[in-house]
Amino acid sequence: MSKMKLFFGLLGVVLFFSCEGPEGPPGFDGLDGLDAPIPLVFAETVNFTFDADNNIWRSEELTFDGTVNGDIWQVFISFDPGFFTPLPASVFDEFGEFQYIFDHNVDSVQLQIIGDSDLSGLDAASTTNINIRVAIIPAELRSEFVGLETMDFESFMEAINLDVGDVQSVKRP
């Protein structure tokens, strides 16, 4: 019985390697690096408007083309020129404690200022011409960038292999 198995096994190998025929269809080209997804970072200056009904300050909504559900969004705010802090960020001053936070959907982001006390008296330094950076990491790269939400901006940029020259301006209609 084992000789019979060996014979049919050898016969199968000989027949398999002696097959000839037309070449199959070409496969898909691989990525050449030019069309591969890359993280993007955008610079913007935002102003907040007070919503008295909800005791909240809201920025204008910033919209981005080409984003998809599952992309990672990270927003940084500058309290000191040239230094960016990841959101959410808490501030303690004469108004009490308040926080800068952000919400996003598939293609846009909006910043908010929230707090437990009356925020109607926040000064222009807290609500006008606030420099931010919005980073969007494509969903395809999600597994490569775990834990970025806790990094400062410089470490974040280094982790995603970008430098300050790669920061883009937000395109407005």
C-alpha positions in Angstrom: 0.0 0.0 0.0 2.8 2.4 0.9 4.5 1.7 -2.5 1.3 2.5 -4.3 1.1 5.9 -2.4 4.7 6.6 -3.2 4.1 5.8 -6.9 1.0 8.1 -7.2 2.8 10.8 -5.3 5.8 10.8 -7.6 3.5 10.6 -10.6 1.6 13.7 -9.4 4.8 15.6 -8.9 6.1 14.8 -12.4 2.8 15.7 -14.0 2.6 19.0 -12.0 6.0 20.2 -13.0 5.6 19.2 -16.6 2.5 21.4 -17.2 2.8 24.1 -19.8 0.4 26.7 -20.9 -0.2 30.3 -21.6 0.9 32.9 -19.1 -1.8 34.2 -16.8 -3.0 37.8 -16.7 -0.7 40.3 -15.1 -1.2 41.2 -11.5 -1.9 44.6 -10.0 1.0 47.0 -9.6 2.2 47.6 -6.1 2.3 51.0 -4.4 5.2 53.1 -5.6 5.1 55.4 -2.5 3.6 58.3 -4.4 0.0 57.2 -3.8 0.5 55.6 -0.4 -1.5 57.2 2.4 0.5 59.6 4.6 -0.3 61.5 7.8 -1.2 65.2 7.2 -0.9 68.1 9.5 -2.7 71.4 9.0 -2.1 74.8 10.6 -5.0 77.2 11.3 -6.0 80.2 13.4 -9.5 79.9 14.9 -11.9 82.2 16.6 -14.6 81.1 19.0 -18.2 82.3 19.3 -20.1 82.2 22.5 -23.3 80.1 22.7 -25.1 81.6 25.7 -27.8 78.9 25.7 -25.3 76.2 26.3 -22.5 78.2 28.1 -20.0 77.0 25.5 -17.6 78.6 23.0 -17.4 77.0 19.6 -14.9 77.6 16.7 -15.9 77.6 13.1 -16.0 74.1 11.6 -12.9 73.2 9.6 -13.5 70.8 6.7 -11.0 68.5 5.1 -11.2 66.7 1.7 -10.2 63.0 1.3 -10.8 61.9 4.9 -12.6 58.6 5.6 -14.3 57.0 8.6 -11.6 55.5 10.8 -9.0 58.2 10.3 -7.3 59.3 13.5 -7.7 63.0 14.3 -5.5 64.8 16.8 -5.7 68.5 17.5 -3.0 70.7 19.2 -3.4 74.2 20.6 -0.8 76.9 21.2 -0.9 78.7 24.5 2.6 80.0 24.1 4.0 80.9 20.6 5.7 77.9 19.0 4.6 75.4 21.7 1.6 73.2 21.0 -0.3 71.1 23.5 -2.6 68.1 22.6 -6.3 68.5 23.2 -8.2 68.2 25.5 -6.3 70.8 27.5 -7.4 72.4 30.8 -6.8 76.0 31.7 -7.0 77.5 35.2 -7.3 81.3 35.6 -9.6 84.0 37.1 -12.6 82.4 35.3 -12.0 79.1 37.0 -11.3 75.9 35.1 -12.2 75.5 31.5 -11.2 73.1 28.8 -10.4 73.2 25.1 -11.8 70.1 23.5 -12.6 69.0 19.9 -15.2 67.1 18.1 -14.9 65.7 14.6 -16.9 63.7 12.1 -15.7 62.0 8.9 -14.5 65.2 7.2 -14.5 68.1 9.7 -13.4 69.2 13.1 -14.7 71.9 15.5 -13.1 73.1 18.7 -15.0 74.0 21.9 -14.4 75.7 25.2 -16.3 74.1 28.0 -16.4 74.6 31.8 -18.5 74.4 34.9 -18.6 78.2 35.6 -20.0 81.0 33.5 -17.8 81.3 30.5 -19.4 84.4 29.0 -16.6 86.6 30.3 -13.7 84.8 28.7 -11.3 87.3 27.3 -10.1 87.7 23.7 -6.8 86.0 24.5 -8.7 82.8 25.2 -11.1 83.0 22.3 -9.6 85.0 19.4 -6.8 84.1 16.9 -5.9 80.8 18.6 -3.3 78.9 16.7 -4.0 75.2 16.3 -2.6 72.2 14.4 -4.9 69.4 13.1 -3.3 66.1 12.4 -5.1 63.4 10.4 -3.6 59.9 10.2 -5.2 57.7 7.5 -7.1 54.7 8.7 -4.8 52.4 6.8 -1.9 53.5 9.1 -3.8 53.3 12.3 -1.9 50.3 13.7 1.4 52.1 13.2 0.5 55.1 15.3 -0.8 53.8 18.6 -0.5 56.2 21.6 0.0 59.4 19.7 -2.7 61.3 21.6 -0.5 61.7 24.6 2.5 63.2 22.8 3.5 66.8 22.6 3.5 68.3 19.1 7.3 67.9 18.4 7.3 64.3 19.5 4.1 63.7 17.5 5.7 65.1 14.3 8.8 63.0 14.8 6.7 59.9 15.3 4.8 60.4 12.1 8.0 61.3 10.2 7.1 64.9 9.3 8.8 68.1 10.1 7.5 71.7 10.4 7.9 72.3 6.7 5.3 69.6 6.0 2.5 71.5 7.9 -0.1 72.7 5.4 -2.6 75.5 5.5 -6.3 74.7 5.7 -7.9 75.4 2.4 -11.0 77.6 2.8 -13.8 78.0 0.3 
